[in-house]
Amino acid sequence: MEVTIAAAQYPITEHVDFLAWRRHTERWVAQAAGQKAQLLIFPEYGSMELVSLFSEDIRQNIRQQVREMDALRADFCTVFAELARQYGVSIVAPSFPVLLKKELVNRAYVFSPKGLVGYQDKFFMTRFENEHWGISSGEKELTMFEADWGRFGIQICYDVEFSLSSQLLCNLGASLVVAPSCTETIRGATRVHVGARARALENQCYTVVSQTVGNALWSPAVDINYGFSAFYSTPDTGLPEEGIIASHTPQAETWLIQTLDFSKIEEVRNNGSVFNFKDHRRLYGGFMEDQVKLHRAIL
């Protein structure tokens, strides 16, 4: 099976009102759908541009604005549900700070032409999220998204820098892991891309990164952004020799669109030059449970 995926290099944009934001969002969706994309991936915290609708005092208070955002959540979800239905696409929406009782989590909603189909919460918080935003880790629950073309999971930004969740998703049948991300620096963006490439190697799967780009100096929360979109695979038979399917120029405001063939993942997992996926499963399934002796060697 094949699927055409669009990964956004998305600018945090200031809007005069909610309707202006909706029109802006529709232009992005229409552009990707017009290029035959079936799955659209927006980056982490792309929703924070909605803070531009608030008063200046809220704009300048990070901890208050992420809580005030929850009042816009229902309308945010309605817009993406309508656009997914109107354009006949599935969408990983920009992640959104969701207020659950007294705690905030970083949540990526997923929509199809049928409407809202599920979400994935971020497990691991960066220092900035913990110390400045007051965002908490979500419940340790993973969602497997199933489409007629295949199965995929979501690892939001920092999460893709750790192996366990991607391994669990792929053990359940995922051939694709998407990584919506928001980073400020080349170092931060690189960590996400290195993590995505590592997950593609370990699990012999595809990974796709979508990142925020450009400056939004009106926002103390997401004022500086550096990023680029990319598609990765394991470097093996029938796939790119370096595992880089495609990447775009950093900081450009655009979609990166590629068609992925999942039969290549099945082939490489069964007949590849190496069996990273099978051997990685063995690592968690038995090897780590065995007693390992530790020896010291002093130079």
C-alpha positions in Angstrom: 0.0 0.0 0.0 1.1 3.6 -0.6 0.2 6.9 1.0 1.1 10.5 0.1 2.0 12.5 3.1 2.5 16.3 3.5 4.7 17.5 6.4 4.5 21.2 7.2 7.3 23.6 7.8 4.8 25.9 9.6 5.2 29.5 10.7 3.6 30.8 13.9 1.4 33.5 12.4 -0.3 36.5 14.1 -4.0 36.7 13.4 -6.6 39.5 13.9 -9.4 37.2 14.7 -10.5 33.5 14.7 -12.0 33.7 11.2 -8.6 35.0 9.9 -6.9 32.0 11.6 -9.5 29.6 10.0 -8.9 31.0 6.5 -5.1 30.8 7.0 -5.5 27.1 8.1 -7.7 26.3 5.2 -5.2 27.7 2.8 -2.6 25.3 4.1 -4.9 22.3 4.0 -6.1 23.2 0.5 -2.6 23.5 -0.8 -1.6 20.1 0.5 -4.8 18.4 -0.6 -4.3 20.0 -4.1 -1.1 18.1 -4.3 -2.9 14.8 -3.6 -1.7 14.5 0.0 -3.8 12.0 2.0 -2.2 12.6 5.4 -1.3 16.1 6.6 1.1 16.6 9.5 1.3 19.9 11.3 4.0 20.6 13.9 3.9 20.7 17.7 2.5 23.9 19.2 1.4 25.3 15.9 -1.8 26.1 17.7 0.0 28.7 19.8 -0.6 31.2 17.1 -4.1 31.5 18.5 -2.6 33.3 21.5 -2.4 36.3 19.1 -6.2 36.6 19.6 -5.8 37.4 23.3 -5.1 40.7 25.1 -1.6 41.9 25.4 -1.4 41.0 29.1 -2.3 37.4 28.4 0.1 37.3 25.4 3.0 38.2 27.7 2.1 35.6 30.4 3.0 32.1 29.3 1.4 30.2 32.1 -1.8 32.1 31.8 -2.1 31.9 28.0 -1.7 28.1 27.8 -4.6 27.8 30.2 -6.7 30.4 28.4 -6.1 28.4 25.2 -8.4 25.7 26.4 -11.4 28.0 25.8 -10.6 27.8 22.1 -10.1 24.0 22.0 -13.6 23.0 20.9 -13.6 25.5 18.0 -10.1 24.5 17.1 -11.2 20.9 16.8 -14.3 21.8 14.9 -12.3 23.6 12.2 -10.0 20.7 11.7 -12.8 18.2 11.6 -14.6 20.4 9.0 -11.5 20.8 6.8 -10.7 17.1 7.0 -14.2 16.3 5.8 -14.3 19.1 3.1 -11.0 18.2 1.6 -11.2 14.4 2.1 -7.9 14.1 4.0 -6.6 13.0 7.4 -4.8 15.6 9.5 -2.5 15.4 12.5 -3.4 18.9 13.8 -0.9 21.2 15.5 -0.5 20.0 19.1 -2.6 21.9 21.6 -2.2 22.6 25.4 -5.2 20.8 26.8 -6.4 21.5 30.4 -7.4 18.3 32.2 -8.7 19.1 35.6 -5.9 21.2 37.0 -3.1 19.9 34.7 -2.1 20.8 31.2 -0.9 18.2 28.6 0.5 18.6 25.1 -2.0 16.8 22.8 -2.0 16.1 19.1 -5.5 15.5 17.7 -6.0 13.4 14.6 -8.9 14.0 12.2 -10.2 12.1 9.2 -13.1 12.8 6.8 -15.2 11.0 9.5 -14.2 13.6 12.1 -12.1 13.4 15.3 -10.6 9.9 15.5 -8.2 10.1 18.4 -5.2 11.9 19.9 -1.8 11.3 21.3 -0.4 13.1 24.4 3.3 13.9 24.8 5.0 11.7 27.4 8.3 13.5 28.0 8.4 17.3 28.7 11.4 19.5 27.9 12.8 21.7 30.6 11.1 24.7 29.0 7.7 23.0 29.1 8.1 21.9 32.7 9.7 25.1 34.1 8.1 27.9 32.1 4.8 26.6 30.6 3.7 24.3 33.4 2.9 21.4 31.0 2.7 17.9 32.5 3.3 14.5 31.1 0.2 12.8 29.6 -1.1 9.5 30.7 1.1 6.7 29.5 -1.2 5.7 26.7 -0.3 5.2 23.1 -2.7 5.4 20.2 -2.3 3.3 17.0 -4.0 5.1 14.1 -5.2 2.7 11.4 -6.1 3.8 7.9 -6.8 1.7 4.8 -3.2 2.3 3.7 -1.5 1.3 6.9 -0.9 2.0 10.6 1.0 4.9 12.3 1.7 6.4 15.7 2.7 9.8 16.9 5.8 10.8 19.0 5.7 14.5 19.7 9.0 16.2 19.5 11.1 15.1 22.6 9.3 11.8 22.7 10.9 10.7 19.4 14.3 11.0 21.1 13.5 7.9 23.3 13.0 4.4 21.8 10.4 2.7 23.9 7.2 4.1 22.6 8.1 3.8 18.9 9.1 0.2 19.6 5.8 -0.5 21.2 3.9 1.1 18.3 5.8 -0.9 15.7 5.3 -4.1 17.7 1.6 -3.4 17.3 1.9 -3.1 13.6 3.0 0.5 12.8 5.1 1.1 9.8 5.2 4.9 10.2 6.0 7.1 13.2 5.3 10.9 12.8 7.1 13.5 14.9 5.5 16.9 15.1 8.0 19.2 16.6 8.7 22.8 17.8 12.3 23.8 18.4 14.1 27.1 18.7 17.7 26.2 17.6 19.6 24.1 15.1 20.7 21.9 18.1 17.1 21.4 19.1 15.9 20.6 15.6 18.9 18.3 15.1 18.1 16.3 18.2 14.6 15.6 16.9 15.8 14.6 13.5 18.6 12.4 14.9 15.9 10.7 17.1 13.6 10.2 14.1 16.4 8.6 12.1 17.3 6.3 15.0 13.7 5.2 15.4 13.5 4.5 11.6 16.7 2.4 11.9 15.7 0.4 15.1 12.2 -0.4 13.8 12.9 -0.6 10.1 10.0 1.9 9.6 9.3 5.3 8.1 9.5 8.4 10.2 8.3 11.9 9.3 9.2 15.1 11.0 7.2 18.4 10.8 8.6 21.5 12.5 7.7 25.1 13.2 9.8 27.7 11.4 10.5 31.5 11.6 10.0 34.1 14.2 6.9 35.2 16.1 8.4 38.0 18.2 4.9 38.9 19.6 4.9 35.6 21.5 7.2 34.9 24.4 6.3 31.2 24.2 7.1 30.4 20.6 9.0 33.5 19.5 12.0 31.8 17.9 11.6 28.8 15.7 14.1 26.8 13.7 13.1 23.7 11.7 12.6 21.7 8.6 10.5 18.7 7.5 12.0 15.4 6.5 11.1 11.8 5.6 13.4 9.0 6.9 13.7 5.3 6.5 16.2 2.6 7.5 19.1 2.6 5.1 18.6 -0.9 3.6 17.5 -2.7 0.4 15.1 -0.8 -1.8 15.4 2.3 0.4 17.8 5.3 0.3 21.4 4.4 1.1 21.6 7.0 3.8 18.0 6.6 5.0 17.0 10.1 4.0 14.0 10.0 1.6 13.6 13.8 1.5 14.2 17.0 3.4 13.5 20.6 2.8 15.4 23.8 3.1 15.3 24.9 6.8 13.0 27.8 7.6 11.0 27.8 4.4 7.3 28.1 4.9 6.0 25.2 2.9 4.8 21.6 2.7 7.2 18.7 2.0 5.2 16.0 0.2 6.3 12.4 -0.5 4.6 9.1 -1.4 5.6 6.2 0.9 5.3 2.5 -0.2 4.7 0.3 2.8 5.5 -2.9 0.9 9.1 -1.8 1.2 8.9 -1.8 4.9 7.5 -5.3 4.9 10.2 -6.5 2.6 13.1 -5.0 4.5 11.8 -6.4 7.8 11.6 -9.9 6.3 14.5 -9.9 3.9 16.7 -6.9 4.7 20.5 -6.9 5.0 20.0 -6.8 8.8 17.1 -7.5 11.1 17.1 -4.4 13.3 13.4 -4.6 14.0 13.3 -8.3 15.0 16.5 -8.0 17.0 15.3 -4.9 18.7 12.2 -6.8 19.8 14.4 -9.5 21.2 16.2 -6.8 23.2 13.0 -5.8 25.0 11.4 -9.3 24.9 14.2 -11.3 26.5 17.7 -9.9 26.4 17.1 -7.2 29.0 15.4 -9.7 31.3 18.5 -11.9 31.3 21.0 -11.3 34.0 23.8 -9.2 32.7 27.1 -9.2 34.5 29.0 -5.9 34.7 32.8 -5.9 34.7 35.0 -3.0 35.4 38.1 -2.3 33.3 40.5 0.4 34.6 42.8 2.1 32.1 
